[in-house]
Amino acid sequence: MNVRELRSIQEFAEVTELFKAIWHFDADSMPVTPELMRALSHAGGYVSGAFDGSRLVGGSVGFLATGNALHSHITGARVGRGIGHELKLHQREWALERGLARITWTYDPLVRRNAHFNLAKLGALPHEYLPSFYGEMADSINQGDDSDRLLAVWELRGRKPEMSLENAAVVLADEGGRPVTLGSDAPTVLVAVPEDIESLRRSEPGTAKAWRLAVREVLGGLIAEGGRVTGFHAKQFYVVSRGTADSSERV
């Protein structure tokens, strides 16, 4: 596996085709175009590709952001083989070489594998809940659902954050595949997400909508009240410490 920055319009066109194959974007809903990647790369932004031999198997596009950060706008990879992880490691090296302190990106809080990868594997943490951040999306993965996102922040020079489950209580549970809200005054609480939201969107759109609204209300509400997400437990639960968040830790 070889990950490197991309420079040519032909390479940017390959990334566009890869993203189309992953998300099935139509012509009017592409989040980036070869021309935009060309401009970002020339202006000092981040455009990279992961190659298996000569075959492009992953791509990532980002730009410099406030807070001395690289904001990773979109990253896509063929399933398996740890391609997404290799792209993140390349982003980290690229950012550190330029004196940046953190990498930020948004992701769907309902997708378990992404939450586990971002929080448990990389050590990034959500800092903000963003309801319907991109408005209505037309790609095949997100179609029919609100585009709620969590803003993840990956501190590049700090240690991986510690997560405590002492006296933790579940405040959003998965019972028979449906979300159930529970009351608790515990200082640390657990917020469940569904096993496979992407399948639910297709097979049970009503249940998928119920999960979206429940996570928005519970997790989004906790963060809005100053709660800090400290990790992702058992590939199922966000761990949230209640209390007033330290504004100096926010981007």
N, C-alpha and C positions, 0 to 999 in steps of 0.2 A: 504494500500500500504506500503510495506516494501522495502527499498533500503539498500543494504549492499555490502561490498566488497566480492569478490569471491576468493576461495582458491583452490578448487579441480579440477582435470582434468575433472571430470564428469560435473561440473558446467560450465567449459569453453566450453565443447562440446555442452551443451545446448545453450550457447550464439551463437555459430557458427550456430546451426540449426535455431535459431531465426533470425539471420542476413540473412541467406539463404531465409527464408520465406518472409522477408521484401523486399529484393533487387533482389531475384532470381539469386544470383551468381551461376556460374558454378564452378566446382572443380578447374579450373585454374585461377580464378579471385577473390578468397576470399582475402579480405584485411587483415584479421587476421586468425590465426588458433588456435586450443586449445593449441598446443605446444608453440606458441609465447605468448599467454596470460599467460601461466604457467611461462615462463621466465620473462615476464614483472612484474607479480605479485611478484615473488620471488626477483626480483632486486629492488623493491621499487616503481614500477609503479602502475598505477591505473586500476583496473578491477572491475566493479561493476555490480550488477543485481538488477532489480526491480521485486518484487514478489507480485502477487495477491493470497494470501494464499500460496500454494506451487507451483503455476504456474508462470514460468518466463515470464514476459511481457515486459521487457526492459533490455538493456545492454549497457555498455559504457566501452571503452578501451582508456587509455591515458598514456603518459609518461612525465617525467620531461624534461623541455626544457630551452634554454637560456632565459635570462631576468627574472629569478626567477619565472618561470611559469610552470603550468601543461598544456601540449598540449593534447587536447581531439581529438584523431585520428578518432574514429568512435563511434557514439551513435545511437541506433535504438530502437524504441518502437512501441508497438501496438497502433493503432490510437485511440485517445480519452482518456478521464480521466486524462489528465495532467501528463502522465507518464514521458514525456520528461522534463517537468519542475521539477519534483521531482528528476530526475537524475541530472539535473544541480545544484539543491540545495545541493545534496549530494556531487557533485564535489567541490562545493564552500566550504563546511564544511571541506572536506578532505584536500583541498589546504591550507586553513587558519590554520588548525591544524599543518601543516608542515612549516608554515612561508612563504608560497608563496604569491606573490603579485597579480597575474593575472592568468586567464585561457585563452588559445587561441584555436581556431579551424578554419577550413575552411568550407565554404558552397557555394552552387551555388547561385550567385547573382540574377539569374532569378526567383528563387522560392519565391514568395511573402510571403507565410506563414512563411517560415524560416527567411526571412529578418525582418518581423514584430516581430516574437518571439525573435530573437537575439538582435535587436536594441531597439524596443519599450518596450518589456516586461522585458528583462534582463538588458538592458542598456549597452550591448557590442557595440563596434564600429569597422567598417572595417578600417584597417591600410594599406592594400596592395591589389592590384589587381593582380591575378596570372593567366595569360592566359594558357589554356590547361595544368593545373598543374599536373594532373595524366596521361596525354596522353590519348590514346583511352581506354574507359572503356566498359566492356562487359556485365554489369548487365542490367536488363530490364528497369530500370528507366532512366539511362544515355546513353544507347546505341544509337549511331547515332548522338551524339552531342559532341562538344568539352567540355573538363572538366575544363572550366574556374572556378576559385574560388576567393572568397574574404577571406582574413585572418582577422577573428574577434578577438578582444582583449577585454576581460572582466576584468576591473580593480576592484579588490575585496574590496578595502578599500576606494575608492573614492565615491563621490556622483554620482547619475545618471546624465549624461550630459544633459545640456539644449539645446534645439533646437529652433532656431529663423527662422520664415518665412517672416520676414520683407523685403519687396521689392524683394521677390523671383520670379524667372521667370522659366518657363518650357523650358528645352533645349532638352529633349527627351520625346515625347508624344506618347500616344497610340491612334491612330485614326483608328477606324474600325477594331481593332485587330492587326494592323500593326504598326511598329515603324516609327516615323517621327522625324527627327532631326531639331531643330529650333535654330536660332542664338540668342545670348543674351550676353551682357557684365555685367549683374547683378552680384553683389557680392555673392548672394546666389542663387543657381539654383536647379531645381528639375529634377530628372532622373526617368522616368517611367520604370516599368517592366511589362511583360504580365500577364494577369489574371491567366492563367494556362499553364505554359510552358510544363508540363508533358503531358497534353492532346494534345498540339500543336505538340509535337514531333511525336505523333502517327498519328494525322489527317492531319496536314499541316507542314510537315518537312521543306519545303522551308521558311515558315513564322517563324518557330522556329529558323532556321539558321539566318534569317535576324535580329531577336531580339538578338541573341548571338553576332553577329558582331556589331550591333548598341550599345549595352550596353558596349561591350569591348572598342569600340572607344570612346564613350562619357564618361562613368563613369571611365573606366580605364585611359583615357586620362586626365581627371580632377585630379584624384589621382596622376598620374605621374607628373603633373605640380604643385603639392603641395596642391591641394584641400583637405579639411578635410570633411569626411562624419560625419554629426552631428545628424542624425536620419533617421527615416523612417516614412513618412507622409501619412495618409489616407489609409494605407495598400496598397499603390501603388507606392509612389515616394521615392527615396533616396534624402535626403536633403544634399547638398554639399556647403560648404563655400569655396569660392575661396581664393587663397593667398598662402603664403609660410608656409608650415607646420612646426611646432616646432619639431625639431629632437629629443628633450628630451622626447617627448611624445610617440615616436615610440619604438617598442620592437626590 
